[in-house]
Amino acid sequence: MTRRTGRRPGNPDTREAILGAARAAFAERGFDAASIRAIAAAAGVDPALVHHYFGSKDQLFLAAMRAPVDPRELLPTVLAGDRDGLGERLVRMFLGVWDSPAGSAGVALLRSAVSNEWTARLLREFLTTQVLRRVLDHLDVDPAELPLRGSLVASQLIGLAMMRHVIRLEPVASAAPETLVATVGPTVQRYLTGELPG
């Protein structure tokens, strides 16, 4: 009889208890205010066990969201290159995820967020802390403008996902990704770096 190597699988009930506590904490308090210690206490486990199962707070959040991808793996490509192409690169990355098999999880989350405030809060936290904050931190713009810029970018991207994958409005639903990158990218770029009304 051979022994298995590597980390032993954990108790699925414990893992699910941690994820349930994490979803509640992130929805109620937001990513920044939710702590591993408080999540562990709500799940009735030691904080070290949360780290054992999920590693970092970012990884716990992605697992709680059932995120199909980790933005930290995709955003370096978006942030590389000149500032003027950032909007197009962001739209290209966004479509690459949503148009892939992994995008079905995003579509399910988007459908749920429309009718469920709890899911909407989680989606809002995901967009704000895992995507937009990381992009906006690389821009040399007035910090007071960042919340508005981020919200405008989110409205464009989520609107695009809604029209393409949920409502399936033609010709957006079947348009080639590069067509949408070329048409939507400049609008996202303006939201990121353009002049905002006084």
N, C-alpha and C positions, 0 to 999 in steps of 0.2 A: 504494500500500500504506500503510495507516494503522498507526501505532504504538499499542500498548496503553498506557494510563496506569495509574498505581497501583503497588502493590507487586508485584514479580515473584513468581510462584509458586515456592516452594522445592522442593528435592529431596525427594520423598516418602520416600525411604529415610532421609534425615537426620532428617526429622520423626518417622518411626516409631522410629528409634533413640533419639531424645530421649524420646519417650513411653514406650518400653520401660524405659529407665533410670529415668525418673521413677516409673513404677509400682513398680518394684523398690525404689527408695529410700523412697517413701512407705509401702510395705507393711512394709519392714524397720525403718525408723527413725522413722516417723511424720512428720506434716506439719511440725511445729516443728523437728525435728532434721535433716530433709533439706534440703540447701542446693542452690541453683542451680549453684554451682561444682562440687559433687560429682556432681550429675546430669550436667552437661556433660562432666566428666572420664570418667564411665562410658560416655557416648555417644560419646566421642572427638571432641567439638566444643568450640569456644570458648564461654564463658558468654554472650557477646554474641549468639550465634546462638540460644540458648535464649530470650533476651528478644525477639529479632527475630521468632521464630515464635509465641511465646505471651504476650509481655508480662510480666505479673507471675507470681510464684510461685502465687498463688491461681488465676490463669487456667490455668497449667500443670497444677495439681492437678485442676481441673474437666475439662480435656481428657483427662488420664490416666484419670480416672474414667469418662469418657464421660457426664458428668452431663447430663441433659436440660435443666436450667435452672441459672441462677446464683442461689444463695440471696441474694446481696447485692442483687439486683434486686427480690426479693419480700419480704424481711424488713422494710424500712422501713414497709410497710403493717401488718405484724404488730405492730411495736413502737410504732406511732402509737396514741394512745388511752390510755384508763385502764388501770391495772395489773390491775384485776379482770377485764377481758375478754381478757387476753393468751392464756389457754388456749384459748378459743374461736377467737380469730383465728389462732392457730398451727394448730389442727386444720383450720380452713377453708382456709388456705393449703396445707397438706399434702394435703388431699383434692383441692383444685383442680389440683395438679400430678399426683397419682397417677391421678386420674380422667380426665385429658386424654390426647391422643395421645402427649404426651411421657412419660407415665407408663409406657409399655411398656418403655422403657430401664431404669426403676427396678425394674420387675418382673423383668426379666432379671437385673439385678444382685442382687436379693434372692434369687432362685432359686440363683444361683451362690454367693452368700455362705453359704448353708446347707450346701453340700458342699465348699467350697473355702476353706481358711484364709487364703490370700493375698487372695482377694476380700473375705473377712470383715474382714480388717485394713483394707483400703481403705475399705470401707463404714463401719467404725467411725471411721476418721480423718475421713471426710467428715461424718458426723453430728456428731462432737465439735467439729471445727475450723470447719466452714463453716456449721453451723446452730446447734447448742446453745450454743456459746461466745458467739456473737453475741447470742442471746436472754438468756442468763444474765448477761451483762455489764451488762444494763440493769436488773437487779433489785437491790434493796437488801436482800440477805440475807447471812447469815454466809458468808464465802468458803469456810470449811471444809465447808459443806454442798453446795457447787456440784457436785462430782462425783456425789454420790448423787442430787441433784435431776435433773441432766442424764441420768443413767442411767435413772431412773424415767420421765422424759418419753420417752426413746428407746424404752424397752420398750413403752410405750403406743402410740406412733406406728407402730413397726415391726410390732407385733402387729396393729394395725388394718390395715396394708397387707397383711400376710400373710393374714389372715382374709378380707379383701375381694377381693384380686386373685390370690392363689396358691391357697389352699385353697377359696376361694369359699363360705364358710360363710354360709348364709342364716339370718336375713334381713339380716345385715350386708352381704353381697355386693351386694344390690340396694337397700339402704336409700337414701333421699334424703340427699344430703350434709348438709343442714341438720339432719336427724334425728340424724346422727352427731355433728355439731358440738355440738348441744344436750346429747347424752348423754355424749360422751367429753370434751368441752371442760372441764367442771367437774373431772374427775379430773386432767387435765393441769394445770389451774390450781392444784389442791391440791398437786401435785408441785412446781410452780414457786414458790408463795408460801405454802402452808399450813404448819402446824406439823408438824415431823417428830418421830417417837418419839425420846425421849431416849436 
